[in-house]
Amino acid sequence: MISVINFENIKQLPYGESINIVFDFYSISLKRDFNARFKYGQQQYDFDEGIMFFISPGQVFGVEIEKEAELKHSGWMLHIHPDFLWHTPLAKTIKQYEYFDYSVNEALYLSEKEEATIISLMQNMELEYRSNIDKFSQDIIIAQIELLLNYADRFYHRQFITRKITNHHILNRLEDILTEYFNSDTLAKKGLPTVQYIAETLNVSPGYLSGLLKTLTGQSTQQHIHDKLIEKAKEKLSVTDLSVSEIAYGLGFEHSQSFSKLFKTKTKVSPLEFRQSFN
């Protein structure tokens, strides 16, 4: 149901061998001094020190050791089968931690202090399940898992803030992508851009992008898309003679009523009331 693994105890793979695995459990890993290449889905990532990442059941995970390379690795791995969480609140809430949907290249970078915190929790869980099992064992381990997940959530939000250069670059690119999309014919042909489309264009996962934006701007990806839409709609309402229906269709809406409802939700006035304010 649950295992804590010290990477130093893992048998080394033959050089040049690659393995692909589909886990049926949650996996939380802390890697240090790792010179192998990991694959997660279609993503590849080369690990440095103090990096943590999360895998959900059903994800494809692979590792490849380059030929003539000496495998060096240390760190910890926690495996949790979903059945272990049955009849506990964590069975539901674990799915709400967005970082289980992040790609490996969106891993969590840890300071020495943060790393020590995570390792201590893993060691506590290992000590607990290797001791005599009693009616308190599962509750104590569940509490440790929840604490670890909450710490990881805190550390990710810290990472969004501290890695300002990279994250601000993503924000700038997001603005450019939305501006280009709303100024092109794509909007009328395909409708509003999806969160998936924006994330793929930025080369990040939807969950990571959402977490980043919420931390830096207080808004989700969908809210950013809607804000750009309203900005474009205000421009057309104020400088063109197009009808509300024509503007709605030009912005990718099949029904003008849907556009008017969203506009009023965002601005507290209808499109016609907004236009009249300029007359």
Helices and strands as residue ranges (DSSP letters): E 2-6, G 7-9, E 18-22, E 26-32, E 37-40, E 43-46, E 51-55, E 60-64, E 74-80, G 82-85, H 90-93, G 94-96, G 98-101, G 104-106, E 108-109, H 112-130, H 137-162, H 164-182, H 186-190, H 195-202, H 206-217, H 221-239, H 244-250, H 256-267, H 271-276
